[in-house]
Amino acid sequence: MIVVTGAAGFIGSYLIKRLNADNYNAIIAVDKFDNIEKNKNLVGLKIRERVDREVFAAWLDKNHETVEFIFHIGARTDTAEFDMKLLHALNTHYTQEIWNRCCAYQLPMVYASSAATYGLGELGYDDDEAKIPLLKPLNPYGLSKQEFDVWALQQKEKPFFWAGLKFFNVYGPNEYHKGRMASVIWHAYNQIQKTGKMKLFKSHHADYKDGEQMRDFVYVKDVAEVCIFLMQHRKNSGIYNLGSGKARTFNDLAKAVFASLGKPVQLEYIDTPADIRDKYQYFTEANMEKLKGIGYSSQFHSLEIGVEDYIQRL
């Protein structure tokens, strides 16, 4: 059996779909299952059992002998969440509980970290583990992910295989329930369909023009492929970047969405919300050499190809 936490969420549900495509059908889906919209992501997927996240640790204690692999994707992912106690409980402490059981029961695991740990990128976006303790996240969400990464690297006892994946800006199917935290592509699609134009944040940084802020956008299909690779590879444990490896501007993204919809480009720039303005990343780009160095050779979707595929699905 393969465990996927955050199973009803965006990345978790797509990962289950990808596992099913390779006939991995004995899936243990772990989540809260209290969100009707999110639960729609699981319709049609082959799942052996649903386990509430609150009882998963006890479930694993009883059933670990039948578990082959754990993908711990579930987390509180709201970058505007400022309840550090909640984030520590759901993102840091919960992951520690799973890690400790993976050590005790000799289970391999992949867990979700985040590019939010890089903060303003003062040290670059290199997944060199010697630099990880020096990173300075900009928000409590990033800090909660950073806390676990640092803790994992400090542990003397580790699972026989483990990997932490620093997700950059992931987009794709099954994110419709995320509201404000859904990708800019999802918001662009809806805005353009309704109004014929798209709103982007103004730049509040002298080095960047409006819409020229740059992010590493990575298609969820590529995220799933990396997860499958690591499950099958099971060596070279560590923390890895997971982005496309190529930073692109929000203007590029907008143009790709308009092109996929066959509509003329109409952009409007609005102020970045005050609650995130001081914690806004103007540039991110994953250094992907470490993952390539352990044998991952699949090509990542370009922004234009990924957006076109996603828009067709929408």
C-alpha positions in Angstrom: 0.0 0.0 0.0 1.1 3.6 -0.7 0.1 6.4 1.6 -0.7 9.9 0.3 -1.4 12.6 2.9 -3.2 15.7 1.8 -4.9 13.3 -0.5 -8.0 15.4 -1.3 -5.8 18.5 -2.0 -4.3 19.8 -5.2 -1.0 18.0 -5.5 -2.0 15.0 -3.4 -5.0 14.1 -5.5 -3.1 14.6 -8.8 -0.4 12.3 -7.5 -2.9 9.6 -6.7 -4.3 9.9 -10.2 -0.7 9.5 -11.6 -0.1 6.5 -9.3 -3.3 4.9 -10.5 -2.2 5.3 -14.1 0.7 3.0 -13.3 -1.6 0.5 -11.6 -0.7 1.6 -8.0 -4.3 1.2 -6.8 -3.8 0.2 -3.1 -3.8 3.9 -2.0 -4.3 5.0 1.6 -5.7 8.5 1.3 -5.1 10.6 4.4 -6.8 14.0 4.9 -9.4 15.8 6.9 -12.1 15.1 4.4 -14.3 17.9 5.7 -14.3 20.0 2.6 -16.9 19.0 0.1 -15.2 20.9 -2.8 -11.8 19.3 -2.1 -13.3 15.8 -1.9 -14.5 16.1 -5.5 -10.8 15.7 -6.4 -11.0 12.1 -5.3 -14.0 11.1 -7.5 -13.1 8.3 -9.8 -9.7 7.5 -8.2 -8.8 4.0 -7.0 -8.3 4.2 -3.2 -8.3 1.3 -0.8 -9.0 3.3 2.4 -9.5 6.9 3.6 -7.9 7.7 6.9 -8.6 10.9 8.9 -5.3 12.8 9.5 -6.1 12.9 13.2 -5.9 9.1 13.5 -3.3 8.4 10.9 -0.4 8.0 13.3 -2.4 5.3 15.2 -3.4 3.7 11.9 0.2 3.5 10.8 1.2 1.9 14.1 -1.2 -0.9 13.4 -0.7 -1.2 9.6 2.9 -0.3 8.9 3.8 -3.8 7.8 1.6 -3.5 4.7 2.8 0.0 3.8 5.4 0.3 1.0 5.9 4.1 0.7 4.6 7.4 2.2 4.1 10.6 0.3 3.5 13.3 3.0 2.0 16.1 0.9 -0.5 17.4 3.3 0.1 20.7 5.0 -1.4 24.1 5.9 -0.3 25.9 2.8 -1.8 29.4 3.3 1.1 31.9 3.0 -1.1 34.5 4.7 -1.6 32.4 7.8 0.0 34.0 10.8 -1.1 31.5 13.5 2.4 30.1 14.2 1.1 27.6 16.7 -1.3 26.1 14.1 1.4 26.0 11.4 3.9 24.3 13.8 1.3 21.7 14.7 0.2 20.9 11.2 3.4 21.4 9.2 6.3 20.8 11.6 5.2 18.6 14.5 2.9 16.4 12.3 5.7 15.8 9.9 8.1 14.9 12.7 5.6 12.3 13.9 5.5 10.7 10.5 9.3 10.8 10.2 9.8 9.1 13.5 7.5 6.3 12.5 9.2 5.9 9.2 12.5 5.5 11.1 10.9 3.0 13.5 9.2 0.9 10.8 11.8 1.3 8.1 9.5 3.1 5.7 10.7 5.3 2.8 9.1 8.7 2.6 8.9 11.9 0.5 7.6 15.0 2.1 6.6 18.5 0.8 8.8 21.4 1.7 8.5 24.7 -0.1 10.5 27.4 -2.0 8.9 29.8 0.6 11.9 28.7 2.8 14.2 30.7 0.5 12.8 34.1 1.6 14.1 36.9 -0.6 16.7 34.6 -2.1 19.6 36.3 -0.4 21.5 33.0 -0.6 20.2 32.1 -4.0 17.9 29.1 -4.7 20.4 26.3 -4.4 19.3 23.1 -2.5 22.8 22.7 -1.0 22.0 21.3 2.4 24.9 23.2 4.0 23.0 26.4 3.2 19.6 25.3 4.4 20.0 26.3 8.1 20.9 29.8 7.0 17.7 30.5 5.0 15.4 33.3 6.2 11.7 32.7 5.2 9.5 35.7 4.8 6.3 34.3 6.4 5.2 31.9 9.1 4.3 29.2 6.5 7.8 29.2 5.1 9.2 29.2 8.6 7.2 26.1 9.5 8.6 24.3 6.5 12.1 25.6 7.2 11.9 24.3 10.8 11.2 20.8 9.6 14.0 20.8 7.0 16.5 21.9 9.5 15.3 19.4 12.1 15.4 16.5 9.5 19.0 17.3 8.6 20.0 17.3 12.3 18.5 13.9 13.0 21.0 11.0 13.6 18.2 8.5 12.9 16.7 8.8 9.4 14.4 6.7 7.3 16.5 4.4 5.0 15.3 6.6 2.1 13.8 10.1 2.5 13.4 13.2 0.3 12.1 16.7 1.0 10.9 18.5 -2.0 11.0 22.3 -2.1 8.0 23.0 -4.3 8.2 26.2 -6.3 5.0 27.7 -7.9 3.0 24.7 -8.7 -0.1 25.0 -11.0 -2.5 22.6 -12.6 -5.7 20.6 -12.3 -7.4 20.1 -8.9 -6.5 23.5 -7.4 -9.9 25.1 -7.9 -10.8 24.8 -4.1 -7.7 26.8 -3.0 -9.3 30.2 -3.3 -6.8 33.0 -2.9 -3.9 30.5 -2.7 -4.7 29.0 -6.1 -2.2 29.7 -8.9 -2.2 32.9 -10.9 -3.1 30.8 -13.9 -6.3 29.6 -12.3 -7.2 33.2 -11.4 -6.3 34.4 -14.8 -8.5 31.9 -16.5 -11.5 32.9 -14.5 -10.9 36.6 -14.8 -10.4 36.5 -18.5 -13.5 34.4 -19.1 -15.6 36.8 -17.1 -14.1 40.2 -18.0 -11.8 39.7 -21.0 -8.9 41.1 -19.0 -6.5 40.0 -16.3 -5.3 41.8 -13.1 -1.7 41.5 -12.0 0.1 42.9 -9.0 2.0 46.1 -9.5 5.7 46.1 -8.6 6.6 47.8 -5.4 10.3 47.2 -6.1 12.4 49.6 -8.0 14.3 46.9 -9.9 11.1 45.3 -11.4 8.5 46.8 -13.7 4.8 46.0 -13.3 4.2 42.4 -14.2 7.9 41.7 -14.6 8.2 40.0 -11.2 9.6 36.5 -11.9 8.7 33.1 -10.5 9.6 29.5 -11.2 6.2 28.1 -12.3 6.1 24.2 -12.4 3.3 22.1 -13.8 1.8 19.6 -11.3 2.3 16.8 -13.9 6.1 17.4 -13.5 5.8 17.3 -9.7 4.0 13.9 -9.9 6.7 12.5 -12.2 9.4 13.5 -9.8 7.6 11.8 -7.0 7.2 8.6 -9.0 10.9 8.7 -9.8 11.9 9.1 -6.2 9.6 6.2 -5.1 11.3 4.0 -7.6 14.8 5.3 -7.1 15.0 5.1 -3.3 18.5 6.2 -2.9 20.4 9.5 -2.6 18.3 10.8 0.3 18.1 14.5 0.9 16.4 17.8 0.2 15.7 18.7 -3.4 14.4 21.7 -5.3 11.3 21.0 -7.4 10.7 23.7 -10.0 10.9 24.0 -13.7 14.4 25.5 -13.4 13.4 28.6 -15.4 12.1 31.8 -14.0 9.4 33.5 -16.0 7.5 36.8 -15.6 3.9 37.2 -14.7 3.5 39.1 -18.0 4.7 35.9 -19.8 2.2 33.9 -17.8 -0.7 36.2 -18.7 0.2 36.2 -22.4 0.3 32.4 -22.3 -3.2 32.2 -20.8 -4.6 34.7 -23.3 -3.0 32.8 -26.2 -4.5 29.5 -24.9 -8.0 31.1 -24.8 -7.5 32.8 -28.2 -8.2 36.2 -26.7 -6.3 39.5 -27.1 -4.0 40.5 -24.2 -5.6 43.0 -21.8 -3.8 43.6 -18.6 -4.5 45.8 -15.5 -2.0 46.3 -12.7 -3.3 46.6 -9.1 -1.6 47.2 -5.8 -0.2 44.2 -4.0 -2.3 43.5 -0.9 -0.8 45.2 2.1 -0.7 42.0 4.2 1.7 40.3 1.8 3.5 43.3 0.3 6.5 43.2 2.6 6.8 39.4 2.3 6.6 39.2 -1.5 9.2 37.2 -3.5 10.1 39.1 -6.7 12.3 36.4 -8.1 12.5 32.6 -7.6 14.3 30.1 -9.8 15.1 26.5 -8.8 18.5 25.2 -9.3 17.6 21.7 -10.5 21.1 20.3 -10.9 21.0 18.2 -7.7 17.9 16.3 -8.9 19.4 15.8 -12.4 22.6 14.6 -10.7 20.9 11.6 -9.2 19.5 10.5 -12.6 16.2 12.4 -13.2 16.2 13.2 -16.9 12.6 13.9 -17.9 12.0 17.3 -19.5 9.8 19.8 -17.6 6.9 21.5 -19.3 7.6 25.0 -20.6 5.3 27.6 -19.2 3.5 28.0 -22.6 3.0 24.2 -23.0 1.9 23.6 -19.4 -0.5 26.5 -19.5 -2.0 25.4 -22.8 -2.5 21.8 -21.4 -4.1 23.1 -18.2 -6.4 25.6 -19.9 -7.6 22.8 -22.2 -8.5 20.8 -19.1 -10.3 23.7 -17.6 
